[in-house]
């Protein structure tokens, strides 16, 4: 089965019998790491380089003064 890379729209062929949720695959075109978030239906999501922290980055004092 194929999914599309969210970064470069390259189709990525994934054998759903060979992967499990939580595993990562890499896009051959752009090199982005993608996590398998569902196998039925097959869905992937980009793995954040800094981890899974969805919170806003900390603001510095200089940014708050502007």
C-alpha positions, -999 to 999 in steps of 0.1 A, spaced: 0 0 0 13 35 -7 10 67 13 21 102 3 49 120 21 35 151 38 67 170 31 74 163 -6 43 145 -19 64 115 -29 45 82 -28 59 58 -2 52 21 -6 46 4 28 39 -33 33 12 -31 60 19 -67 69 55 -58 78 49 -26 99 32 -18 132 18 14 147 46 34 162 73 23 138 90 48 115 97 48 78 118 72 59 109 90 27 134 81 0 129 114 -18 134 140 10 146 119 39 118 128 63 111 103 91 74 94 93 57 75 120 30 49 113 1 62 132 -25 37 119 -23 6 98 -60 3 89 -63 26 72 -26 33 66 -16 67 79 17 84 86 27 115 104 60 135 103 82 128 133 92 161 149 130 164 151 127 179 186 103 151 197 66 152 203 64 185 221 34 204 206 37 233 231 47 267 218 84 274 221 95 294 251 95 331 246 126 351 255 124 384 274 134 403 242 103 389 224 79 399 252 91 435 252 83 440 214 
